[in-house]
Amino acid sequence: MIAFILFFALQAAAIPATAPAAAVSAAPTALATAAPNPDDKVICKQEDTTGTRLGAHKVCMTRAQWRVQAVQDRDVVKHAQENIGYAHQ
């Protein structure tokens, strides 16, 4: 909590008190014109923990991170299926 208050106090101190109104109002329009990247949206999912009924936990990642995770999971399963009956390599 103290770090949170300190952060905003430092931010307020960094803004000059005599800042022109045009400079302050120009910043939001510049941000508004930039299109948000849909891959940056954070998605949270409940994942079960193996071996317990009470061990579900929340995992939050961006859409791009979930996509990478899905590819890695598929690769692990594919590797396991292709190497059935073989010793670990």
Distance bins in CASP14 RR format, pairs under 12 A and 6 or more apart:
PFRMAT RR
TARGET T0000
AUTHOR 0000-0000-0000
RMODE 2
METHOD distances of the structure
MODEL  1
1 7 0 0 0 0 0 1 0 0 0 0 0
1 8 0 0 0 0 0 1 0 0 0 0 0
2 8 0 0 0 0 0 1 0 0 0 0 0
2 9 0 0 0 0 0 1 0 0 0 0 0
3 9 0 0 0 0 0 1 0 0 0 0 0
3 10 0 0 0 0 0 1 0 0 0 0 0
4 10 0 0 0 0 0 1 0 0 0 0 0
4 11 0 0 0 0 0 1 0 0 0 0 0
5 11 0 0 0 0 0 1 0 0 0 0 0
5 12 0 0 0 0 0 1 0 0 0 0 0
6 12 0 0 0 0 0 1 0 0 0 0 0
6 13 0 0 0 0 0 1 0 0 0 0 0
7 13 0 0 0 0 0 1 0 0 0 0 0
7 14 0 0 0 0 0 1 0 0 0 0 0
8 14 0 0 0 0 0 1 0 0 0 0 0
8 15 0 0 0 0 0 1 0 0 0 0 0
9 15 0 0 0 0 0 1 0 0 0 0 0
12 19 0 0 0 0 0 1 0 0 0 0 0
15 23 0 0 0 0 0 1 0 0 0 0 0
15 24 0 0 0 0 1 0 0 0 0 0 0
15 27 0 0 0 0 0 1 0 0 0 0 0
16 23 0 0 0 0 1 0 0 0 0 0 0
16 24 0 0 0 0 0 1 0 0 0 0 0
17 24 0 0 0 0 0 1 0 0 0 0 0
18 24 0 0 0 0 0 1 0 0 0 0 0
19 25 0 0 0 0 0 1 0 0 0 0 0
19 26 0 0 0 0 0 1 0 0 0 0 0
19 27 0 0 0 0 0 1 0 0 0 0 0
20 26 0 0 0 0 1 0 0 0 0 0 0
20 27 0 0 0 0 0 1 0 0 0 0 0
21 27 0 0 0 0 0 1 0 0 0 0 0
22 29 0 0 0 0 0 1 0 0 0 0 0
23 29 0 0 0 0 0 1 0 0 0 0 0
23 30 0 0 0 0 0 1 0 0 0 0 0
24 30 0 0 0 0 0 1 0 0 0 0 0
25 31 0 0 0 0 0 1 0 0 0 0 0
25 32 0 0 0 0 0 1 0 0 0 0 0
26 32 0 0 0 0 0 1 0 0 0 0 0
26 33 0 0 0 0 0 1 0 0 0 0 0
27 33 0 0 0 0 0 1 0 0 0 0 0
27 34 0 0 0 0 0 1 0 0 0 0 0
28 34 0 0 0 0 0 1 0 0 0 0 0
34 40 0 0 0 0 0 1 0 0 0 0 0
36 42 0 0 0 0 0 1 0 0 0 0 0
36 62 0 0 0 0 0 1 0 0 0 0 0
36 63 0 0 0 0 0 1 0 0 0 0 0
37 62 0 0 0 0 1 0 0 0 0 0 0
37 63 0 0 0 0 1 0 0 0 0 0 0
37 64 0 0 0 0 1 0 0 0 0 0 0
38 62 0 0 0 0 1 0 0 0 0 0 0
38 63 1 0 0 1 0 0 0 0 0 0 0
38 64 0 0 0 0 1 0 0 0 0 0 0
38 67 0 0 0 0 0 1 0 0 0 0 0
39 61 0 0 0 0 0 1 0 0 0 0 0
39 62 1 0 0 1 0 0 0 0 0 0 0
39 63 1 0 1 0 0 0 0 0 0 0 0
39 64 1 0 1 0 0 0 0 0 0 0 0
39 65 0 0 0 0 1 0 0 0 0 0 0
39 66 0 0 0 0 1 0 0 0 0 0 0
39 67 1 0 0 1 0 0 0 0 0 0 0
39 68 0 0 0 0 0 1 0 0 0 0 0
40 61 0 0 0 0 0 1 0 0 0 0 0
40 62 1 0 1 0 0 0 0 0 0 0 0
40 63 1 0 0 1 0 0 0 0 0 0 0
40 64 1 0 0 1 0 0 0 0 0 0 0
40 65 0 0 0 0 1 0 0 0 0 0 0
40 66 0 0 0 0 0 1 0 0 0 0 0
41 60 0 0 0 0 0 1 0 0 0 0 0
41 61 0 0 0 0 0 1 0 0 0 0 0
41 62 1 0 0 1 0 0 0 0 0 0 0
41 63 1 0 1 0 0 0 0 0 0 0 0
41 64 0 0 0 0 1 0 0 0 0 0 0
41 65 0 0 0 0 0 1 0 0 0 0 0
41 66 0 0 0 0 1 0 0 0 0 0 0
41 67 0 0 0 0 0 1 0 0 0 0 0
42 58 0 0 0 0 0 1 0 0 0 0 0
42 59 0 0 0 0 0 1 0 0 0 0 0
42 60 1 0 1 0 0 0 0 0 0 0 0
42 61 1 0 0 1 0 0 0 0 0 0 0
42 62 1 0 1 0 0 0 0 0 0 0 0
42 63 0 0 0 0 1 0 0 0 0 0 0
42 64 0 0 0 0 0 1 0 0 0 0 0
42 65 0 0 0 0 1 0 0 0 0 0 0
42 66 0 0 0 0 1 0 0 0 0 0 0
43 58 0 0 0 0 0 1 0 0 0 0 0
43 59 0 0 0 0 1 0 0 0 0 0 0
43 60 1 0 0 1 0 0 0 0 0 0 0
43 61 1 0 0 1 0 0 0 0 0 0 0
43 62 1 0 0 1 0 0 0 0 0 0 0
43 63 1 0 1 0 0 0 0 0 0 0 0
43 64 0 0 0 0 0 1 0 0 0 0 0
43 65 0 0 0 0 1 0 0 0 0 0 0
43 66 1 0 0 1 0 0 0 0 0 0 0
43 67 0 0 0 0 0 1 0 0 0 0 0
43 69 0 0 0 0 0 1 0 0 0 0 0
43 70 0 0 0 0 0 1 0 0 0 0 0
44 57 0 0 0 0 0 1 0 0 0 0 0
44 58 1 0 1 0 0 0 0 0 0 0 0
44 59 1 0 0 1 0 0 0 0 0 0 0
44 60 1 0 1 0 0 0 0 0 0 0 0
44 61 0 0 0 0 1 0 0 0 0 0 0
44 62 0 0 0 0 0 1 0 0 0 0 0
44 63 0 0 0 0 0 1 0 0 0 0 0
44 65 0 0 0 0 0 1 0 0 0 0 0
44 66 0 0 0 0 0 1 0 0 0 0 0
45 56 0 0 0 0 0 1 0 0 0 0 0
45 57 0 0 0 0 1 0 0 0 0 0 0
45 58 1 0 0 1 0 0 0 0 0 0 0
45 59 1 0 1 0 0 0 0 0 0 0 0
45 60 1 0 0 1 0 0 0 0 0 0 0
45 61 0 0 0 0 1 0 0 0 0 0 0
45 63 0 0 0 0 0 1 0 0 0 0 0
45 65 0 0 0 0 0 1 0 0 0 0 0
45 66 1 0 0 1 0 0 0 0 0 0 0
45 69 0 0 0 0 0 1 0 0 0 0 0
45 70 0 0 0 0 0 1 0 0 0 0 0
46 55 0 0 0 0 1 0 0 0 0 0 0
46 56 1 0 1 0 0 0 0 0 0 0 0
46 57 1 0 0 1 0 0 0 0 0 0 0
46 58 1 0 1 0 0 0 0 0 0 0 0
46 59 1 0 0 1 0 0 0 0 0 0 0
46 60 0 0 0 0 0 1 0 0 0 0 0
47 55 0 0 0 0 1 0 0 0 0 0 0
47 56 1 0 0 1 0 0 0 0 0 0 0
47 57 1 0 0 1 0 0 0 0 0 0 0
47 58 1 0 0 1 0 0 0 0 0 0 0
47 59 1 0 1 0 0 0 0 0 0 0 0
47 60 0 0 0 0 0 1 0 0 0 0 0
47 61 0 0 0 0 0 1 0 0 0 0 0
47 66 0 0 0 0 0 1 0 0 0 0 0
47 69 0 0 0 0 0 1 0 0 0 0 0
47 73 0 0 0 0 0 1 0 0 0 0 0
48 54 0 0 0 0 1 0 0 0 0 0 0
48 55 1 0 0 1 0 0 0 0 0 0 0
48 56 1 0 1 0 0 0 0 0 0 0 0
48 57 0 0 0 0 1 0 0 0 0 0 0
48 58 0 0 0 0 0 1 0 0 0 0 0
48 59 0 0 0 0 0 1 0 0 0 0 0
49 55 1 1 0 0 0 0 0 0 0 0 0
49 56 1 0 0 1 0 0 0 0 0 0 0
49 57 1 0 0 1 0 0 0 0 0 0 0
49 58 0 0 0 0 0 1 0 0 0 0 0
49 59 0 0 0 0 0 1 0 0 0 0 0
50 56 0 0 0 0 0 1 0 0 0 0 0
50 57 0 0 0 0 0 1 0 0 0 0 0
59 65 0 0 0 0 1 0 0 0 0 0 0
59 66 0 0 0 0 1 0 0 0 0 0 0
59 69 0 0 0 0 1 0 0 0 0 0 0
60 66 0 0 0 0 1 0 0 0 0 0 0
61 67 0 0 0 0 1 0 0 0 0 0 0
61 68 0 0 0 0 1 0 0 0 0 0 0
61 69 1 0 0 1 0 0 0 0 0 0 0
61 70 0 0 0 0 0 1 0 0 0 0 0
62 68 0 0 0 0 1 0 0 0 0 0 0
62 69 0 0 0 0 0 1 0 0 0 0 0
63 69 0 0 0 0 0 1 0 0 0 0 0
63 70 0 0 0 0 0 1 0 0 0 0 0
64 70 0 0 0 0 0 1 0 0 0 0 0
64 71 0 0 0 0 0 1 0 0 0 0 0
65 71 0 0 0 0 0 1 0 0 0 0 0
65 72 0 0 0 0 0 1 0 0 0 0 0
66 72 0 0 0 0 0 1 0 0 0 0 0
66 73 0 0 0 0 0 1 0 0 0 0 0
67 73 0 0 0 0 0 1 0 0 0 0 0
67 74 0 0 0 0 0 1 0 0 0 0 0
68 74 0 0 0 0 0 1 0 0 0 0 0
68 75 0 0 0 0 0 1 0 0 0 0 0
69 75 0 0 0 0 0 1 0 0 0 0 0
69 76 0 0 0 0 0 1 0 0 0 0 0
70 76 0 0 0 0 0 1 0 0 0 0 0
70 77 0 0 0 0 0 1 0 0 0 0 0
71 77 0 0 0 0 0 1 0 0 0 0 0
71 78 0 0 0 0 0 1 0 0 0 0 0
72 78 0 0 0 0 0 1 0 0 0 0 0
72 79 0 0 0 0 0 1 0 0 0 0 0
73 79 0 0 0 0 0 1 0 0 0 0 0
73 80 0 0 0 0 0 1 0 0 0 0 0
74 80 0 0 0 0 0 1 0 0 0 0 0
74 81 0 0 0 0 0 1 0 0 0 0 0
75 81 0 0 0 0 0 1 0 0 0 0 0
75 82 0 0 0 0 0 1 0 0 0 0 0
76 82 0 0 0 0 0 1 0 0 0 0 0
76 83 0 0 0 0 0 1 0 0 0 0 0
77 83 0 0 0 0 0 1 0 0 0 0 0
77 84 0 0 0 0 0 1 0 0 0 0 0
78 84 0 0 0 0 0 1 0 0 0 0 0
79 86 0 0 0 0 0 1 0 0 0 0 0
79 88 0 0 0 0 0 1 0 0 0 0 0
79 89 0 0 0 0 1 0 0 0 0 0 0
80 86 0 0 0 0 0 1 0 0 0 0 0
80 88 0 0 0 0 0 1 0 0 0 0 0
80 89 0 0 0 0 0 1 0 0 0 0 0
82 89 0 0 0 0 0 1 0 0 0 0 0
83 89 1 0 0 1 0 0 0 0 0 0 0
END
